[in-house]
């Protein structure tokens, strides 16, 4: 596989590193109104969002099917022109087969499930070769120790699923708070920590206090009458101001 041109790949990697390591709320377009997706994304960008989370589901690793590279490429210019980054979460089997396509479509960070690939180190290395920051995600029942062999050199971000992957609008699993604390204690300082599932104004403070610096939220933002205002409310609730 060919990597992206060196200068372009490097600039995207730097931008992704910077934003993903800041304390931010990342709206997930899974919950957006797809009849007006660009407008919905524009509302949260105008409200200050700079990390947009894109959930890719294949109908195999998780039951639902969502969308693919076309959705990422359709949003890439809008998000990048606003100074934002696209945070792609691959809930797919054998994600290594799709890394290059999503990088070319405009992804800045690509996250893969440790449960979905037998070659995690290879996959994370491939993601970086394609010009993106590399992330690994754990399902609720997956122990954090599986990241110990890649956390030091191959990992830029770790994602803790605080719900079972595949569906939006779920309640946060309470044990996720302790898991986030253990992950933050285990991970090197240079590895960002993201949380996904059940994050809204009432739970944002607890996951942030547990160590997550990047909070993914879907229906709490895009299910609101005013997505921009809902985004800002969660930012304030998390203490990210």
Secondary structure, DSSP 4 states (H G I P E B T S, - for coil): -PPPPHHHHHHHHHHHHHHHTS-EEEEEGGGS-GGGHHHHHHHHHHTT--EEEEEEEBSSSSS-B---HHHHHHHHHHHHHTT-EEEEEEESTTGGGTHHHHHHHT-SEEEEEGGG-S-HHHHHHHHHHTTSEEEEEE-TTS-GGGGTTTTTTT-SEEEEESS-TT-SSPPPPTTHHHHHHHHHHHS-TTSEEEEESS-STTTHHHHHHTT-SEEEESHHHHTSSSHHHHHHHHHHHHT--
